[in-house]
Amino acid sequence: MTIDLEKRSGCALLTLNRPEALNALSFDILREIGDAFDEVAGWKDVRAFLITGAGEKAFCAGADIKELRNRTLTEQKRGSEFGQSVFGKLDRLPIASIALVNGYAFGGGAELALASTFRLAGADAVFGLPEIKLGLIPGYGGTQRLPRLIGEGRALEIIMTGRSVKAEEAERIGLVNTIADGDLIEAGLAFAGRFTRYSLPALEFARRAVQRSGDGPLHEGLQLEADLSTLAYQTRDAEEGMAAFEEKRKPEFGDE
Ligand code: CO8
């Protein structure tokens, strides 16, 4: 196995564990990541999903370049679609995911972080989509998720120059939510603690509505918002939340 999957303080924690290759995404590790996402989807007792990379140097240095060579076009296309489908599983999880980016997040590694709900950077984090330097372009979602996050102009500049983005700039342009001091896993658990006390259905509906905001026409997004806010309204948690407000007490959400 080249990943570790465990539970930590009410969260799922996945560690890419191939530090000798800077956690590069071989086909095997991608498959393991996909299986881990499926497994976590069935865990009822976790409220957020943290993803990190083993070793001091890298979150993940991208697709395994040594494996990329000598592929047929069909293999290449399937490879790209496979990586996209693995990272796409994060969107469909009932819980939010947080990429804890230590060191390099390049290529497919940056794309894994982009597919996560939130990104926390260590002070040493460096992002990049350097595929252009290999004569390639991003293939695991980077051309679609980066512009949605930071805008087309900045995304084009980063993708077409292949330049690196350090933690401070990443925070300034909205590529990461925040820079964390100290132990990144502790920081990730603390970050998760800022929302995991709320009702899981409400958190999921909010995430789904916001994630669709860049996808289509405004009127469709507004319809989805109306539908999901009505679903949230029908939960016991909404009843409890509004009752607790009136009774001037803290709500006790039961995730239903
Ligand atoms: N793939 C395979 N091995 C890697 C990768 C990688 N992406 N990155 C690092 N490694 C290996 C190195 O080969 C080296 O192994 P060895 O010791 O056996 O030579 C080991 O990890 C340590 O790396 P370095 O010695 O290079 O470490 P440095 O600190 O000198 O440099 C860097 C760190 C700057 C991160 C450097 O390793 C680097 O530039 N790596 C490549 C980054 C990159 O270009 N990533 C993008 C890859 S392409 C991609 O992600 C998407 C392609 C399109 C998808 C298509 C789908 C099929």
py3Dmol code that shows the C-alpha trace and the ligand (Angstrom):
import py3Dmol

protein = """\
ATOM      1  CA  MET A   1       0.000   0.000   0.000  1.00  0.00           C
ATOM      2  CA  THR A   2       1.243   3.487  -0.809  1.00  0.00           C
ATOM      3  CA  ILE A   3      -1.379   5.302   1.223  1.00  0.00           C
ATOM      4  CA  ASP A   4      -2.420   5.240   4.873  1.00  0.00           C
ATOM      5  CA  LEU A   5      -6.044   5.693   5.854  1.00  0.00           C
ATOM      6  CA  GLU A   6      -7.097   6.179   9.459  1.00  0.00           C
ATOM      7  CA  LYS A   7      -9.534   7.969  11.748  1.00  0.00           C
ATOM      8  CA  ARG A   8      -8.219  10.869  13.804  1.00  0.00           C
ATOM      9  CA  SER A   9     -10.350  12.905  16.242  1.00  0.00           C
ATOM     10  CA  GLY A  10     -13.596  12.339  14.345  1.00  0.00           C
ATOM     11  CA  CYS A  11     -12.048  12.946  10.917  1.00  0.00           C
ATOM     12  CA  ALA A  12     -10.763  10.633   8.187  1.00  0.00           C
ATOM     13  CA  LEU A  13      -7.061  11.129   7.437  1.00  0.00           C
ATOM     14  CA  LEU A  14      -5.458   9.937   4.200  1.00  0.00           C
ATOM     15  CA  THR A  15      -1.674  10.147   3.869  1.00  0.00           C
ATOM     16  CA  LEU A  16       0.001   9.683   0.481  1.00  0.00           C
ATOM     17  CA  ASN A  17       2.936   7.544   1.525  1.00  0.00           C
ATOM     18  CA  ARG A  18       5.517   7.354  -1.214  1.00  0.00           C
ATOM     19  CA  PRO A  19       7.985   9.955   0.013  1.00  0.00           C
ATOM     20  CA  GLU A  20      10.933   8.525  -1.940  1.00  0.00           C
ATOM     21  CA  ALA A  21       9.158   9.697  -5.138  1.00  0.00           C
ATOM     22  CA  LEU A  22       7.708  12.827  -3.492  1.00  0.00           C
ATOM     23  CA  ASN A  23       4.337  11.008  -3.328  1.00  0.00           C
ATOM     24  CA  ALA A  24       4.047  11.015  -7.124  1.00  0.00           C
ATOM     25  CA  LEU A  25       0.792   9.575  -8.441  1.00  0.00           C
ATOM     26  CA  SER A  26       1.517   6.204  -9.980  1.00  0.00           C
ATOM     27  CA  PHE A  27      -1.472   4.313 -11.372  1.00  0.00           C
ATOM     28  CA  ASP A  28      -1.416   2.121  -8.254  1.00  0.00           C
ATOM     29  CA  ILE A  29      -1.494   5.007  -5.796  1.00  0.00           C
ATOM     30  CA  LEU A  30      -4.307   6.687  -7.786  1.00  0.00           C
ATOM     31  CA  ARG A  31      -6.323   3.485  -7.609  1.00  0.00           C
ATOM     32  CA  GLU A  32      -5.690   3.226  -3.859  1.00  0.00           C
ATOM     33  CA  ILE A  33      -6.761   6.852  -3.419  1.00  0.00           C
ATOM     34  CA  GLY A  34      -9.990   6.150  -5.326  1.00  0.00           C
ATOM     35  CA  ASP A  35     -10.680   3.071  -3.169  1.00  0.00           C
ATOM     36  CA  ALA A  36      -9.983   5.128  -0.025  1.00  0.00           C
ATOM     37  CA  PHE A  37     -12.477   7.792  -1.154  1.00  0.00           C
ATOM     38  CA  ASP A  38     -15.095   5.052  -1.675  1.00  0.00           C
ATOM     39  CA  GLU A  39     -14.359   3.595   1.749  1.00  0.00           C
ATOM     40  CA  VAL A  40     -14.599   6.952   3.525  1.00  0.00           C
ATOM     41  CA  ALA A  41     -17.947   7.610   1.771  1.00  0.00           C
ATOM     42  CA  GLY A  42     -19.306   4.724   3.869  1.00  0.00           C
ATOM     43  CA  TRP A  43     -17.856   5.874   7.221  1.00  0.00           C
ATOM     44  CA  LYS A  44     -20.698   7.204   9.343  1.00  0.00           C
ATOM     45  CA  ASP A  45     -18.603   8.459  12.234  1.00  0.00           C
ATOM     46  CA  VAL A  46     -16.334  11.019  10.561  1.00  0.00           C
ATOM     47  CA  ARG A  47     -17.200  14.664   9.865  1.00  0.00           C
ATOM     48  CA  ALA A  48     -14.356  15.828   7.597  1.00  0.00           C
ATOM     49  CA  PHE A  49     -11.662  14.273   5.427  1.00  0.00           C
ATOM     50  CA  LEU A  50      -8.034  15.400   5.712  1.00  0.00           C
ATOM     51  CA  ILE A  51      -5.539  14.571   2.961  1.00  0.00           C
ATOM     52  CA  THR A  52      -1.784  14.979   3.350  1.00  0.00           C
ATOM     53  CA  GLY A  53       1.549  13.725   2.049  1.00  0.00           C
ATOM     54  CA  ALA A  54       4.245  11.812   3.963  1.00  0.00           C
ATOM     55  CA  GLY A  55       7.740  13.246   4.273  1.00  0.00           C
ATOM     56  CA  GLU A  56       9.131  16.722   4.695  1.00  0.00           C
ATOM     57  CA  LYS A  57       9.362  17.725   1.056  1.00  0.00           C
ATOM     58  CA  ALA A  58       6.095  17.189  -0.729  1.00  0.00           C
ATOM     59  CA  PHE A  59       2.339  16.909  -0.551  1.00  0.00           C
ATOM     60  CA  CYS A  60       2.537  15.332  -4.019  1.00  0.00           C
ATOM     61  CA  ALA A  61       4.817  16.038  -7.016  1.00  0.00           C
ATOM     62  CA  GLY A  62       2.132  15.095  -9.550  1.00  0.00           C
ATOM     63  CA  ALA A  63       1.559  12.258 -11.962  1.00  0.00           C
ATOM     64  CA  ASP A  64       4.375   9.724 -12.037  1.00  0.00           C
ATOM     65  CA  ILE A  65       6.337  11.043 -15.010  1.00  0.00           C
ATOM     66  CA  LYS A  66       8.253   7.790 -15.409  1.00  0.00           C
ATOM     67  CA  GLU A  67       4.953   5.917 -15.903  1.00  0.00           C
ATOM     68  CA  LEU A  68       3.586   8.531 -18.304  1.00  0.00           C
ATOM     69  CA  ARG A  69       6.090   7.717 -20.994  1.00  0.00           C
ATOM     70  CA  ASN A  70       5.467   5.193 -23.787  1.00  0.00           C
ATOM     71  CA  ARG A  71       1.712   5.180 -23.472  1.00  0.00           C
ATOM     72  CA  THR A  72      -0.644   4.709 -26.380  1.00  0.00           C
ATOM     73  CA  LEU A  73      -3.061   7.581 -26.969  1.00  0.00           C
ATOM     74  CA  THR A  74      -5.897   5.410 -25.699  1.00  0.00           C
ATOM     75  CA  GLU A  75      -3.986   4.647 -22.494  1.00  0.00           C
ATOM     76  CA  GLN A  76      -3.197   8.336 -22.072  1.00  0.00           C
ATOM     77  CA  LYS A  77      -6.835   9.395 -22.491  1.00  0.00           C
ATOM     78  CA  ARG A  78      -8.039   6.691 -20.132  1.00  0.00           C
ATOM     79  CA  GLY A  79      -5.325   7.736 -17.665  1.00  0.00           C
ATOM     80  CA  SER A  80      -6.500  11.326 -17.694  1.00  0.00           C
ATOM     81  CA  GLU A  81     -10.158  10.320 -17.348  1.00  0.00           C
ATOM     82  CA  PHE A  82      -9.270   7.901 -14.558  1.00  0.00           C
ATOM     83  CA  GLY A  83      -7.453  10.598 -12.562  1.00  0.00           C
ATOM     84  CA  GLN A  84     -10.355  12.992 -13.138  1.00  0.00           C
ATOM     85  CA  SER A  85     -12.859  10.396 -11.961  1.00  0.00           C
ATOM     86  CA  VAL A  86     -10.814   9.598  -8.828  1.00  0.00           C
ATOM     87  CA  PHE A  87     -10.538  13.264  -7.807  1.00  0.00           C
ATOM     88  CA  GLY A  88     -14.185  13.832  -8.784  1.00  0.00           C
ATOM     89  CA  LYS A  89     -15.200  11.417  -6.027  1.00  0.00           C
ATOM     90  CA  LEU A  90     -14.308  14.117  -3.487  1.00  0.00           C
ATOM     91  CA  ASP A  91     -17.183  16.284  -4.774  1.00  0.00           C
ATOM     92  CA  ARG A  92     -19.659  13.504  -4.186  1.00  0.00           C
ATOM     93  CA  LEU A  93     -18.547  12.664  -0.633  1.00  0.00           C
ATOM     94  CA  PRO A  94     -21.082  13.628   2.026  1.00  0.00           C
ATOM     95  CA  ILE A  95     -18.306  15.341   4.028  1.00  0.00           C
ATOM     96  CA  ALA A  96     -15.929  18.178   3.182  1.00  0.00           C
ATOM     97  CA  SER A  97     -12.309  17.431   2.335  1.00  0.00           C
ATOM     98  CA  ILE A  98      -9.274  19.478   3.365  1.00  0.00           C
ATOM     99  CA  ALA A  99      -5.933  19.204   1.545  1.00  0.00           C
ATOM    100  CA  LEU A 100      -3.054  19.816   3.959  1.00  0.00           C
ATOM    101  CA  VAL A 101      -0.323  20.971   1.614  1.00  0.00           C
ATOM    102  CA  ASN A 102       3.176  20.455   2.961  1.00  0.00           C
ATOM    103  CA  GLY A 103       5.954  21.292   0.489  1.00  0.00           C
ATOM    104  CA  TYR A 104       5.446  20.739  -3.238  1.00  0.00           C
ATOM    105  CA  ALA A 105       1.967  20.340  -4.738  1.00  0.00           C
ATOM    106  CA  PHE A 106       2.772  20.066  -8.425  1.00  0.00           C
ATOM    107  CA  GLY A 107       0.754  18.824 -11.391  1.00  0.00           C
ATOM    108  CA  GLY A 108      -1.621  16.085 -10.284  1.00  0.00           C
ATOM    109  CA  GLY A 109      -0.761  16.951  -6.655  1.00  0.00           C
ATOM    110  CA  ALA A 110      -2.022  20.497  -7.127  1.00  0.00           C
ATOM    111  CA  GLU A 111      -5.061  19.045  -8.903  1.00  0.00           C
ATOM    112  CA  LEU A 112      -5.806  16.808  -5.907  1.00  0.00           C
ATOM    113  CA  ALA A 113      -5.656  19.882  -3.676  1.00  0.00           C
ATOM    114  CA  LEU A 114      -7.895  21.788  -6.115  1.00  0.00           C
ATOM    115  CA  ALA A 115     -10.462  18.976  -6.030  1.00  0.00           C
ATOM    116  CA  SER A 116     -10.635  19.191  -2.224  1.00  0.00           C
ATOM    117  CA  THR A 117     -13.214  21.416  -0.563  1.00  0.00           C
ATOM    118  CA  PHE A 118     -10.553  23.427   1.305  1.00  0.00           C
ATOM    119  CA  ARG A 119      -6.772  23.878   1.088  1.00  0.00           C
ATOM    120  CA  LEU A 120      -4.487  24.596   4.045  1.00  0.00           C
ATOM    121  CA  ALA A 121      -0.894  25.454   3.225  1.00  0.00           C
ATOM    122  CA  GLY A 122       2.142  24.894   5.376  1.00  0.00           C
ATOM    123  CA  ALA A 123       4.572  27.844   5.315  1.00  0.00           C
ATOM    124  CA  ASP A 124       6.759  25.818   2.896  1.00  0.00           C
ATOM    125  CA  ALA A 125       3.968  24.973   0.452  1.00  0.00           C
ATOM    126  CA  VAL A 126       4.680  25.514  -3.253  1.00  0.00           C
ATOM    127  CA  PHE A 127       1.972  25.023  -5.861  1.00  0.00           C
ATOM    128  CA  GLY A 128       2.448  24.618  -9.582  1.00  0.00           C
ATOM    129  CA  LEU A 129       1.004  23.152 -12.741  1.00  0.00           C
ATOM    130  CA  PRO A 130       4.353  22.668 -14.557  1.00  0.00           C
ATOM    131  CA  GLU A 131       3.015  20.268 -17.205  1.00  0.00           C
ATOM    132  CA  ILE A 132       3.787  22.843 -19.921  1.00  0.00           C
ATOM    133  CA  LYS A 133       7.499  22.317 -19.204  1.00  0.00           C
ATOM    134  CA  LEU A 134       7.041  18.669 -20.190  1.00  0.00           C
ATOM    135  CA  GLY A 135       5.182  19.587 -23.362  1.00  0.00           C
ATOM    136  CA  LEU A 136       1.919  18.564 -21.664  1.00  0.00           C
ATOM    137  CA  ILE A 137      -1.062  20.270 -20.065  1.00  0.00           C
ATOM    138  CA  PRO A 138      -2.836  19.403 -16.801  1.00  0.00           C
ATOM    139  CA  GLY A 139      -4.970  16.290 -17.141  1.00  0.00           C
ATOM    140  CA  TYR A 140      -6.561  15.671 -13.758  1.00  0.00           C
ATOM    141  CA  GLY A 141      -8.919  18.668 -13.645  1.00  0.00           C
ATOM    142  CA  GLY A 142      -6.480  21.587 -13.270  1.00  0.00           C
ATOM    143  CA  THR A 143      -7.586  23.534 -16.357  1.00  0.00           C
ATOM    144  CA  GLN A 144     -11.176  23.506 -15.082  1.00  0.00           C
ATOM    145  CA  ARG A 145     -10.847  23.858 -11.299  1.00  0.00           C
ATOM    146  CA  LEU A 146      -8.034  26.440 -11.126  1.00  0.00           C
ATOM    147  CA  PRO A 147      -9.899  29.169 -13.120  1.00  0.00           C
ATOM    148  CA  ARG A 148     -13.063  28.513 -11.133  1.00  0.00           C
ATOM    149  CA  LEU A 149     -11.079  29.159  -7.963  1.00  0.00           C
ATOM    150  CA  ILE A 150      -8.799  32.081  -8.877  1.00  0.00           C
ATOM    151  CA  GLY A 151     -10.182  33.403 -12.187  1.00  0.00           C
ATOM    152  CA  GLU A 152      -9.241  32.768 -15.793  1.00  0.00           C
ATOM    153  CA  GLY A 153      -6.433  35.328 -16.149  1.00  0.00           C
ATOM    154  CA  ARG A 154      -4.427  34.131 -13.190  1.00  0.00           C
ATOM    155  CA  ALA A 155      -5.077  30.470 -14.011  1.00  0.00           C
ATOM    156  CA  LEU A 156      -3.872  30.920 -17.586  1.00  0.00           C
ATOM    157  CA  GLU A 157      -0.733  32.641 -16.388  1.00  0.00           C
ATOM    158  CA  ILE A 158       0.081  29.858 -13.928  1.00  0.00           C
ATOM    159  CA  ILE A 159      -0.687  27.071 -16.425  1.00  0.00           C
ATOM    160  CA  MET A 160       0.984  28.682 -19.466  1.00  0.00           C
ATOM    161  CA  THR A 161       4.168  29.735 -17.650  1.00  0.00           C
ATOM    162  CA  GLY A 162       4.333  26.661 -15.406  1.00  0.00           C
ATOM    163  CA  ARG A 163       5.595  28.926 -12.635  1.00  0.00           C
ATOM    164  CA  SER A 164       5.475  28.075  -8.953  1.00  0.00           C
ATOM    165  CA  VAL A 165       3.211  29.800  -6.428  1.00  0.00           C
ATOM    166  CA  LYS A 166       4.457  29.982  -2.852  1.00  0.00           C
ATOM    167  CA  ALA A 167       2.192  29.859   0.208  1.00  0.00           C
ATOM    168  CA  GLU A 168       1.818  33.612   0.737  1.00  0.00           C
ATOM    169  CA  GLU A 169       0.829  34.320  -2.853  1.00  0.00           C
ATOM    170  CA  ALA A 170      -1.435  31.263  -2.854  1.00  0.00           C
ATOM    171  CA  GLU A 171      -3.296  32.703   0.122  1.00  0.00           C
ATOM    172  CA  ARG A 172      -3.472  36.189  -1.407  1.00  0.00           C
ATOM    173  CA  ILE A 173      -5.015  34.962  -4.687  1.00  0.00           C
ATOM    174  CA  GLY A 174      -7.434  32.563  -2.990  1.00  0.00           C
ATOM    175  CA  LEU A 175      -5.685  29.385  -4.053  1.00  0.00           C
ATOM    176  CA  VAL A 176      -5.523  28.307  -0.412  1.00  0.00           C
ATOM    177  CA  ASN A 177      -7.900  29.142   2.414  1.00  0.00           C
ATOM    178  CA  THR A 178      -5.170  29.815   4.932  1.00  0.00           C
ATOM    179  CA  ILE A 179      -1.536  29.259   5.861  1.00  0.00           C
ATOM    180  CA  ALA A 180      -1.098  27.152   8.977  1.00  0.00           C
ATOM    181  CA  ASP A 181       1.720  27.389  11.502  1.00  0.00           C
ATOM    182  CA  GLY A 182       3.042  24.304  13.252  1.00  0.00           C
ATOM    183  CA  ASP A 183       1.764  20.787  12.793  1.00  0.00           C
ATOM    184  CA  LEU A 184      -0.407  20.690   9.655  1.00  0.00           C
ATOM    185  CA  ILE A 185      -2.568  17.782  10.778  1.00  0.00           C
ATOM    186  CA  GLU A 186      -3.386  19.547  14.062  1.00  0.00           C
ATOM    187  CA  ALA A 187      -4.106  22.698  12.065  1.00  0.00           C
ATOM    188  CA  GLY A 188      -6.362  20.696   9.748  1.00  0.00           C
ATOM    189  CA  LEU A 189      -8.275  19.206  12.675  1.00  0.00           C
ATOM    190  CA  ALA A 190      -8.690  22.693  14.163  1.00  0.00           C
ATOM    191  CA  PHE A 191      -9.884  24.046  10.795  1.00  0.00           C
ATOM    192  CA  ALA A 192     -12.388  21.187  10.511  1.00  0.00           C
ATOM    193  CA  GLY A 193     -13.571  21.942  14.053  1.00  0.00           C
ATOM    194  CA  ARG A 194     -14.796  25.343  12.853  1.00  0.00           C
ATOM    195  CA  PHE A 195     -17.645  23.732  10.886  1.00  0.00           C
ATOM    196  CA  THR A 196     -18.037  20.090  11.921  1.00  0.00           C
ATOM    197  CA  ARG A 197     -20.192  21.002  14.927  1.00  0.00           C
ATOM    198  CA  TYR A 198     -22.968  22.055  12.546  1.00  0.00           C
ATOM    199  CA  SER A 199     -25.622  19.822  11.007  1.00  0.00           C
ATOM    200  CA  LEU A 200     -24.098  17.452   8.433  1.00  0.00           C
ATOM    201  CA  PRO A 201     -27.066  17.692   6.020  1.00  0.00           C
ATOM    202  CA  ALA A 202     -26.910  21.507   6.101  1.00  0.00           C
ATOM    203  CA  LEU A 203     -23.151  21.429   5.501  1.00  0.00           C
ATOM    204  CA  GLU A 204     -23.601  19.062   2.580  1.00  0.00           C
ATOM    205  CA  PHE A 205     -26.404  21.107   0.980  1.00  0.00           C
ATOM    206  CA  ALA A 206     -24.354  24.314   1.334  1.00  0.00           C
ATOM    207  CA  ARG A 207     -21.355  22.642  -0.286  1.00  0.00           C
ATOM    208  CA  ARG A 208     -23.377  21.222  -3.169  1.00  0.00           C
ATOM    209  CA  ALA A 209     -25.064  24.548  -3.896  1.00  0.00           C
ATOM    210  CA  VAL A 210     -21.808  26.527  -3.849  1.00  0.00           C
ATOM    211  CA  GLN A 211     -19.901  23.934  -5.870  1.00  0.00           C
ATOM    212  CA  ARG A 212     -22.488  24.170  -8.666  1.00  0.00           C
ATOM    213  CA  SER A 213     -22.267  27.977  -8.758  1.00  0.00           C
ATOM    214  CA  GLY A 214     -19.603  28.015 -11.464  1.00  0.00           C
ATOM    215  CA  ASP A 215     -21.242  25.363 -13.606  1.00  0.00           C
ATOM    216  CA  GLY A 216     -24.210  26.842 -15.390  1.00  0.00           C
ATOM    217  CA  PRO A 217     -26.642  29.729 -15.796  1.00  0.00           C
ATOM    218  CA  LEU A 218     -27.569  31.794 -12.729  1.00  0.00           C
ATOM    219  CA  HIS A 219     -31.238  30.808 -12.858  1.00  0.00           C
ATOM    220  CA  GLU A 220     -30.327  27.111 -12.605  1.00  0.00           C
ATOM    221  CA  GLY A 221     -28.052  27.770  -9.636  1.00  0.00           C
ATOM    222  CA  LEU A 222     -30.780  29.789  -7.936  1.00  0.00           C
ATOM    223  CA  GLN A 223     -33.276  26.960  -8.509  1.00  0.00           C
ATOM    224  CA  LEU A 224     -30.828  24.498  -6.952  1.00  0.00           C
ATOM    225  CA  GLU A 225     -30.380  26.845  -3.996  1.00  0.00           C
ATOM    226  CA  ALA A 226     -34.155  27.098  -3.519  1.00  0.00           C
ATOM    227  CA  ASP A 227     -34.481  23.289  -3.659  1.00  0.00           C
ATOM    228  CA  LEU A 228     -31.607  22.600  -1.272  1.00  0.00           C
ATOM    229  CA  SER A 229     -32.585  25.335   1.192  1.00  0.00           C
ATOM    230  CA  THR A 230     -36.081  23.786   1.271  1.00  0.00           C
ATOM    231  CA  LEU A 231     -34.548  20.372   1.942  1.00  0.00           C
ATOM    232  CA  ALA A 232     -32.460  21.874   4.753  1.00  0.00           C
ATOM    233  CA  TYR A 233     -35.593  23.519   6.161  1.00  0.00           C
ATOM    234  CA  GLN A 234     -37.262  20.098   6.382  1.00  0.00           C
ATOM    235  CA  THR A 235     -34.543  18.588   8.593  1.00  0.00           C
ATOM    236  CA  ARG A 236     -34.940  18.106  12.328  1.00  0.00           C
ATOM    237  CA  ASP A 237     -31.681  20.008  12.698  1.00  0.00           C
ATOM    238  CA  ALA A 238     -33.261  23.131  11.186  1.00  0.00           C
ATOM    239  CA  GLU A 239     -36.165  22.803  13.630  1.00  0.00           C
ATOM    240  CA  GLU A 240     -33.682  22.394  16.497  1.00  0.00           C
ATOM    241  CA  GLY A 241     -31.464  25.264  15.314  1.00  0.00           C
ATOM    242  CA  MET A 242     -34.326  27.730  15.093  1.00  0.00           C
ATOM    243  CA  ALA A 243     -35.863  26.540  18.408  1.00  0.00           C
ATOM    244  CA  ALA A 244     -32.485  26.876  20.148  1.00  0.00           C
ATOM    245  CA  PHE A 245     -32.184  30.451  18.851  1.00  0.00           C
ATOM    246  CA  GLU A 246     -35.560  31.386  20.314  1.00  0.00           C
ATOM    247  CA  GLU A 247     -34.835  29.600  23.598  1.00  0.00           C
ATOM    248  CA  LYS A 248     -31.406  31.290  23.799  1.00  0.00           C
ATOM    249  CA  ARG A 249     -29.473  28.010  24.081  1.00  0.00           C
ATOM    250  CA  LYS A 250     -26.916  26.130  22.007  1.00  0.00           C
ATOM    251  CA  PRO A 251     -28.466  23.811  19.397  1.00  0.00           C
ATOM    252  CA  GLU A 252     -27.924  20.068  19.610  1.00  0.00           C
ATOM    253  CA  PHE A 253     -27.768  18.808  16.063  1.00  0.00           C
ATOM    254  CA  GLY A 254     -28.373  15.106  15.342  1.00  0.00           C
ATOM    255  CA  ASP A 255     -27.524  15.189  11.628  1.00  0.00           C
ATOM    256  CA  GLU A 256     -31.095  14.462  10.553  1.00  0.00           C
TER     257      GLU A 256
END
"""
ligand_1 = """\
57
CO8
N 7.050 11.501 -11.070
C 7.946 10.537 -10.779
N 8.967 10.711 -9.930
C 9.093 11.906 -9.342
C 8.216 12.964 -9.601
C 7.150 12.729 -10.502
N 6.206 13.645 -10.777
N 8.614 14.053 -8.889
C 9.707 13.670 -8.210
N 10.008 12.393 -8.480
C 11.135 11.601 -7.945
C 12.440 12.000 -8.586
O 12.606 11.349 -9.825
C 13.424 11.561 -7.532
O 13.596 10.171 -7.630
P 15.104 9.530 -7.718
O 15.714 9.907 -6.388
O 14.861 8.096 -7.894
O 15.770 10.217 -8.865
C 12.694 11.826 -6.223
O 11.303 11.889 -6.562
C 13.081 13.142 -5.571
O 12.900 14.167 -6.509
P 14.036 15.258 -6.884
O 15.402 14.659 -6.697
O 13.721 15.790 -8.231
O 13.770 16.323 -5.741
P 14.114 17.894 -5.794
O 13.925 18.395 -4.419
O 15.426 18.127 -6.460
O 12.993 18.526 -6.764
C 10.749 18.862 -7.578
C 11.639 18.502 -6.366
C 10.998 20.315 -7.988
C 9.288 18.674 -7.139
C 11.096 17.931 -8.764
O 11.088 16.592 -8.292
C 10.124 18.009 -9.926
O 10.162 18.963 -10.672
N 9.266 16.984 -10.071
C 8.325 16.908 -11.170
C 7.143 17.810 -10.932
C 6.233 17.791 -12.136
O 6.585 18.120 -13.251
N 4.968 17.389 -11.900
C 3.948 17.319 -12.944
C 3.894 15.931 -13.485
S 2.770 15.802 -14.853
C 1.228 15.759 -14.135
O 1.068 15.771 -12.936
C -0.010 15.687 -14.999
C 0.305 15.220 -16.386
C -0.923 15.179 -17.260
C -1.831 14.083 -16.820
C -2.081 13.146 -17.839
C -2.775 11.958 -17.283
C -2.398 10.652 -17.768
"""
view = py3Dmol.view(width=600, height=400)
view.addModel(protein, "pdb")
view.setStyle({"model": 0}, {"cartoon": {"style": "trace"}})
view.addModel(ligand_1, "xyz")
view.setStyle({"model": 1}, {"stick": {}})
view.zoomTo()
view.show()
